[in-house]
Amino acid sequence: MSIIFDIIHSVFNIYFYALLIYIFMSWIPGARESQIGQFLGSICEPYLEQFRKFIPPIGMFDFSPIVALFVLQLAQVGLNSIQTWI
């Protein structure tokens, strides 16, 4: 059972870093149009879009990615709690 939690934990970590890279790519002009940017967009945008529905940008600042990363970390903490409980 522990190996399943380890795999899920690794997937959460990989997705967290993919989100972070995708978010930082918005600071570099044209980076999201590259092949890597398009790939990361295809896996990150569906998740980020859920938060953009409820948290609109304030001026030129979009705070939804911060909330999305926080929720992902919260899910990981919850998973760790379940793992220690089992």
Legacy VTK file of the C-alpha trace (Angstrom):
# vtk DataFile Version 3.0
C-alpha trace
ASCII
DATASET POLYDATA
POINTS 86 float
0.000 0.000 0.000
2.905 2.307 0.718
4.164 2.103 -2.851
0.824 3.417 -4.138
1.090 6.449 -1.852
4.694 6.972 -2.971
3.640 6.965 -6.627
0.768 9.376 -5.985
3.092 11.605 -3.945
5.579 11.640 -6.850
2.819 12.543 -9.321
1.751 15.432 -7.069
5.361 16.670 -6.919
5.861 16.439 -10.671
2.589 18.273 -11.313
3.488 20.946 -8.741
6.774 21.657 -10.518
5.085 21.563 -13.931
2.640 24.212 -12.690
5.457 26.305 -11.279
7.422 26.184 -14.525
4.304 27.017 -16.530
3.536 29.965 -14.272
7.085 31.314 -14.537
6.968 30.902 -18.325
4.372 33.670 -18.410
7.134 36.096 -17.425
9.192 35.235 -20.522
7.747 36.582 -23.787
6.965 33.792 -26.245
7.881 30.955 -23.869
4.361 29.565 -23.729
4.279 29.328 -27.514
7.223 26.900 -27.535
6.653 23.150 -27.667
7.365 22.795 -23.962
5.050 25.702 -23.175
2.254 24.188 -25.249
2.721 20.799 -23.597
2.685 22.301 -20.105
-0.335 24.399 -21.090
-2.233 21.303 -22.150
-1.737 19.679 -18.733
-1.812 22.785 -16.508
-4.525 24.977 -18.022
-7.464 22.639 -17.250
-6.511 22.729 -13.557
-5.791 26.473 -13.486
-9.003 27.267 -15.357
-11.050 25.891 -12.452
-9.577 28.558 -10.184
-9.853 31.366 -12.745
-13.621 30.853 -12.773
-13.808 31.950 -9.134
-10.792 34.242 -8.779
-10.722 36.876 -11.509
-7.511 38.789 -12.225
-7.054 42.005 -10.279
-5.583 44.502 -12.708
-2.689 42.739 -14.394
-2.220 40.282 -11.533
-3.724 36.795 -11.639
-3.743 35.284 -8.158
-5.493 32.063 -9.178
-2.202 30.155 -9.771
-1.141 30.883 -6.187
-4.412 29.481 -4.896
-4.104 26.499 -7.258
-0.626 25.689 -5.935
-1.870 26.074 -2.357
-4.786 23.682 -2.977
-2.447 21.165 -4.592
-0.156 21.318 -1.548
-3.180 20.948 0.744
-4.205 17.824 -1.167
-0.708 16.448 -0.752
-0.805 17.100 3.014
-4.190 15.360 3.141
-2.750 12.393 1.288
0.133 12.229 3.759
-2.360 12.290 6.640
-4.295 9.425 5.108
-1.068 7.491 4.614
-0.069 7.859 8.281
-3.599 6.982 9.384
-3.595 3.723 7.380
LINES 1 87
86 0 1 2 3 4 5 6 7 8 9 10 11 12 13 14 15 16 17 18 19 20 21 22 23 24 25 26 27 28 29 30 31 32 33 34 35 36 37 38 39 40 41 42 43 44 45 46 47 48 49 50 51 52 53 54 55 56 57 58 59 60 61 62 63 64 65 66 67 68 69 70 71 72 73 74 75 76 77 78 79 80 81 82 83 84 85
